[in-house]
């Protein structure tokens, strides 16, 4: 009797899955064949492939389809590849897709719930962006520029202490700088990243993002199996990082109450609007931690790839160096905010780096209102997306589409002259996202990256070490990371 019941239950589960996995076929939507229990995420579950690379395979296979259907485990989802449809989802019809598709822990005690990237509630992310917006104005960037220059001085001094033939990991070097800079700009603190390789700020940062088997499992659960993460009440943030962030803010805020110093950092901005937005100290700690996490990790990734690309393309590096000399000469050899703003070719280099080495390989949205998609060949009626349907936008594939970017694997900064940009469709370049939920810290990230590059190229010639292995994406990482280190050498200029 027992085994009969088991067989019946197994049979029902099998029939349900078979019916569920025929959803897109029944609705006339093309897409890859799913596997039982994991849908189309089998290679991701096994950490044998990255969702961005899998999406790229689908992008190329279904080149004539504006969108395709796949299965996010048991859930029917779509991947969008038509540029007009991408634009509609992110901008024109944003109200039907205002939520990002990832697990969000609504526990008010979870610090990162205030991060606008992870918030799914429309009103909450609007409030968070309102609170954070004053941190990223042009005026604010000018005011913290001297703090960034101090971090750059430490960066240059550190490189000078290394021999010219010393192999330096570009990501580790970049992370030291961005962590030091963010600690200074956010909290007016010296993180000691260049003096102490195991300093507290670096240890906490590594615990959040450093690729590992278990980190890959956690990212997979948060993005692709959120119901499991919710069932086990998983937290994106390690407990010791949570405690550290709360203590850091508590002690920093307390120390300011008895001082007459004028702080010009991000924390002070939040304290100045605390009463206006009814922010608790936990809210402030959450926003501060979000600034730290977003500010150090993504920028260090961009900076490391920019250094690597300059090392691999000495002609581009020479042009950047010449531009630096020319612009600084106009400004009495003073590296000011205004001088940095005039370095247009360096801007092109960073934009091309962000195209070919986009930090986020995919963007994940969620349908929030019924939405009619373009009618496909063979469909009697256009398919209507229902609220809750996951939407995948393949940023890596779009950035490497030869129809949009000819010879996409070639590093060519001139793609981003105004004339060339006008030739491309809207939303064909999305390193920071697009639309109302575009990354709020974009200006800060670009500024610290650009300043660090200027200081390095001005003082050193960058070459790729002969010990550097060919670039391969680390499939365990949520954002773009090299599986093997990007190893560079820095030779001091006369």
Steps between C-alpha positions, in 0.01 A plus 500: 500500500778743602697448180185537293441842655863595437474393137177697454654813653812465284283448195296811576817705553637373169179586314480842661860580407449375146193721465672797666806471275279512192379852591702686237435238236125527563523879459707492183815650655839356390768411750741233631373166626481477881611220732290367785524687831757758384337628180776664295727572797674161527850626408459796739395269784807283436721812477614393154371809320404860567145618432645778284682252276197270481285797401757583231458152353122552482549851362699363206286192443170689481632796303167570327285501814426826688473292817530135603351291779709310753439351843641648815480166682119444497407855402445598135717804424599696192826633363464817293732559204316764292636850567162673476350253745795548737446878482129461570562280804764723653369844405175548307292239685704503819189498722429145381853387594606719792623211713838327477473122501691375800431379850440788738498436871234733641632454853548857629804374691673409172732791424506473122121518471545878458718452192292621201645222283353219712172671592197368311242734652461806275449754777792369707754518219379847406558614859844336507602672179375830639713455810809404301469746210667795680814287540558485125448852368775670300545748784552213744749332268703821490497532877633148562757519219784585745414186701529293183835661420632395842397140429673523160820627665501186715439288191796649314727473802408132536581422135828692526605271783476199267775406255421556133507124434276420797177328399201696632145367496291774334183413695674490838674833429177660382306371800758645739453839338120501475462371856739766630320767298148396600598484869632854471214647294225324695629506857811726508697196616841366408448134406876423489448280193849565362676457833309195622405234247257351752340822623145490629339674201662260253408193707136606517488579129644164404241318710224652290635456147808278477413206270480157659290186469268599785479860380391367162232289668371801695483725194321225310235465772442875526462555127355176365343312793369783722231281658774279647686806630176628653411163654836482678499875581838539334679832527712646221723654764727283721420553869846629591481757218160610631638544853807683370292746295268580791792551736685714245208739458409504869853596604548747214173680570572513874846646441354789296264618770781634714705658221476834321663372180319551169478159337462492122422134453202284403414410858458867588253543214285220641518645848389838363177349358440254785207692647355596161461136393457352848813286466602274785864422569443159335374678187814713498717193554322326212548791260862537606565130448327514161730786400802302614397179323396670175787746501794269556416178317361610165751783458793275588382257232477777239838644600673161487367426151587851379860454619513160332365639172755784506778248562383291204465803271812719531381726217189587701708545814730739310200711388371515857845602624531772235156635586589517869815698424314737268210570734716539810723745314191718440429491874851585624566129563228497764271196501171667585139389459475730198817360342377145546170594333689605185664161445256385235702217347536340844120512526480303175745242637292449814178472297654239271626311805147503641366370170737213448539420871158602638487437875148358478460241225123496535222719637203339675160671509152383598167571333276696739195558274349299212699588190443408136809386310548528121319229308728220382466297178255213558325661795125558470514781753788697652621352829415698813752492783350457844623671819784305659652380172882529512666704224865448403683768299830362362737796540810297408337379178380845399844651568660228285244496218689549169190660348523776761877505560696376193795280602371500859801323653735774377575768760425825320428812711400698190169311500384754757550825315172692477475422129530126558262501796228659286513204261397253768152434643400617846583248776778335300744612771398429859795455736308681776152389399256740341182692578375609843695223676835583345784474753482810727873484580613510136668842528696401807613171349614660175677784680710279727582266211605784270709672766684179589575431133638849447728475802628157397554574130662834586759323716540151353514298182266202537580165339341159521710248688613193310349305790153634424268224376237546227182661632220264600184606686465362853161328492476503881476879511183706474680785324777479242820358648804336344544136597876551498665819617567785258870545574673822401838670532548872568819678392563845645522778238791742508 
